[in-house]
Amino acid sequence: MYRLKPGDIELIRLDISRQRVTYSHLLDDLVDHVCCDVEAEMDEGLPFTQAYEKVRSRIGLNRFKKIQEETLMLIDKNYKSMKTFMKIFGVLAPSLMAVAALFKIQHWPGGGIMMILGFFFLCFFFLPSAVYVLNAENKTDKKHLFMKLSGLIASVIFLLGILFKLMHWPGAGIALVTGLIMLGSLFLPSLIIAKISDDRGEGKRAVYLLGLFAGLFYIAGFLFKIMHWPGAGLVILIGLILFAMIFIPLFVFAHYKNESHVSGHFIFIIVASMMAVLFLSFMALTVSKDVLSEFTAVEEQMDDVLNDLEDKNNAFVLETINTSGRGEVVAAAHQKTDEIETWINDLKRELVIATEPNEEAIAGGKIDCSMIIMKDAYNIPVEILIVQGKASQLAWKIREYKKYLLSESADADLSSKLDLLLDISKVKVADDEEIPWENATFEHRTFVSILNTLTTIQIEIRLAEKEFLKSVLEKTDVGGQQIIAEETRLK
């Protein structure tokens, strides 16, 4: 009877392993069974290559994977239920997230709930069941268990960070950073170590090590980007070059150079790699930086407008006090205007001190938006404005200021002008839903845009003061003309 050579046996083992047969005991049994069939065919006079192809065609391409699943279902009572569980939530979680994204884009109610459920099912149902199924299918040794558990925990923390970021909940930055550090320091090294230890002289160790460095640069680039650390663009560029231009070609060549047909696994690798490259490439773009710089330019222009209005109103107040009989009213209104504008300036400085690590952004007590690094931050500003209630205080001050101006003027047109300039009414977001002015104005906004909004409010307050002063002056002029006309008639 013909006996196979060790090299032929190893070729059969590798070929069966490529068909995703990872359960060690079953793999040995299948290799032994196929070797016996091949030896029987070779006893009939066929060479090894033809004998093995004949046995493969008789068994079928995907039969080995099905045999593994059937075996696991017989020996592991939980495997079948966890496999079904994984498939159900593997479909349900991304479906919910896709529908939630559509609802968010269209501003339909219910998008937030579906987004939360999608991430919850993904993190706490699909991923744990997937790890259980993978562990049941691959019981070669315990070295892969740490890799799987670290990958599960890091992925869950990172995905929760994304959810918290989307929902604007506190703690998103901590979760994202923690998840990325765990992926880079625990999961990725353990994955590469497991791959290298599984390498049976196939010459893939150098490729795996290159993949480790590419992955570390990718993760570091993402971390640098979300933390606004300098050098993010360079780190991302190095990661892209290592991953897309070196690692992927070498990995594909090492794994698929002997494949006679295109497999679904190969297509998945290419598509997933393309999505990863596009994702990080979009992060590396400077579009967001340029857009945020536009807010800085707008802030400088609005500061010039505000200063010009202040100067003109100050001159107008002095003239009105000297020429009008209502000098005390004008002075009191001007003082209230200065008080509310000073309060807003203090609020802006408080936001900068709490949000911005660069002390030069508020050197000398004056805000310099060009020196602000955290232009796209929103957690801390929202915490101060919404959670601590500073935006509600601002709304109350504007309401009281508007009420005071109207109480000191009998001009009917002034009310409509102030309603337009100092509008703090609720904002309609749906047919039957309204949200408070402070939420609509400051929630889901970047830090630099919030500064723009506060400066805009200051300009509107100065314009409101200007309209009030004009109404007082016009009333005084009309009254003086009436007195002069009456005196002329009596003479």
Secondary structure, DSSP 8 states (H G I E B T S, - for coil): -----HHHHHHHHHHHHHTT---HHHHHHHHHHHHHHHHHHHHTT--HHHHHHHHHHHH-SSHHHHHHHHHHHHH-HHHHHHHHHHHHHHHHHHHHHHHHHHHHHHT-TTHHHHHHHHHHHIIIIIHHHHHHHHHHH--S-THHHHHHHHHHHHHHHHHHHHHHHHHT-TTHHHHHHHHHHHIIIIIHHHHHHHHHHH--SSS-HHHHHHHHHHHHHHHHHHHHHHHT-TTHHHHHHHHHIIIIIIIHHHHHHHHHTT-SS--HHHHHHHHHHHHHHHHHHHHH-SHHHHHHHHHHHHHHHHHHHHHHHHHHHHHHHHHHHHH-TTHHHHHHHHHHHHHHHHHHHHHHHHHHHHH---GGGGGGG---GGG-S-TT--HHHHIIIIIS-HHHHHHHHHHHHHHHHHHT---HHHHHHHHHHT----EEEETTEEE-HHHHHHTT--HHHHHHHHHHHHHHHHHHHHHHHHHHHHHHHHHHHHHHHHHHHH-
